[in-house]
Amino acid sequence: MDLKFTRQFVIEKSNIMGRKGFYIADFHCHALKIIVEIDGPIHLLQKDYDELRQQHLVEMGFHVIRFKNEEIIKNWVEVEERLRSDVLKRLEVI
């Protein structure tokens, strides 16, 4: 299977009042409904928002994988292994 990840992918959502809203995923794989989020320092200040956002995305059927900037810079091999493992697990589901 040829997998493609799109950067800065817009995902439409609805809020309680029925108005449209949007989330922007750092990376998104349509075929597997995987979202990869890269968390910089700003995410330390918005933990509640990130948790609620992730909960909404999971309820919409997405699998969310989060990495910190530092992990990617300092431990790329581990990040790559985790990403590969999560993709393979997701492939088994579909």
N, C-alpha and C positions, 0 to 999 in steps of 0.2 A: 504494500500500500504506500503510495506516495503522499507523505504528509507535508502540509504547508502551514507555517505559522505566519500570521499577519500581525504587524506591529501597530499599536495604537488603534485597536479595533473598537468600534462603538457598539454597545449593546443597549437596546431599548428596554426600558422597564416602565411600569406604571406605579404610581403611588396611591395612597388611600383615596385621594380626591379624584382619581381617574385621569389626572393630568400625566402626560408623558414625561419621562425623565430618562436619563442616560447614564451609563457607566462606561468608562473607557478602560479597556484591558490593555496592559502593557504588550502582551502577546496573546494570540488566540489561534487555536487550531480548530477549524470548523468541523472537520471529519470526526474528531474525537471529543468535541466540546470541552477542550482543555483551555484554561486560562493560566498564564504564567505571569505573576506579579513580581516586580523588582522593587523592593522597599528601601528607600533612602531615609535620611534622618527625619524628614517631615512626618514619617509614619509613626514615630515615637510620640508625636503630639496628637495623633488622630486614631488611636487604637480602637476606641468605641465605634467610630465610623467604619473603620476597616473591617471589624468583626461583623457589623450589621450588613455591610456591603457584601462580604463573602457569604454570609448566610443567605442573602437574597439570590446571589449567583448560584449557590448550591441548590436552592429550591427551584431555580430555573433549569436545573439539569447539568450545570457546568461542574467540572472538577477543577479546583483552584490549587495551584502550586505556588508557594511564596518563597522567595529568596531575598536575603539582605544584600545590599551592594557589596559589603565586605566579603560575604561568602563567595560571590562571583569572582571578585578580584583575587582573593587569597586562596580559595579552594576550588578552582574551576573543575578539577577532576571529580571531586565529590558532587558538585552541582550537576555535572554532566551525567554521572551515574544515577543520581536520584531522578533526574528528568527522564532519562532513558527507561528506568524502572517503572516510573509512573505511566509513561506512554505505553509500555508493553502491557501493564496491568489493564489499562483502559482499552487496549486492542482486544484483550480477552473478553471484555464485557460486551463489546458490540458484535 
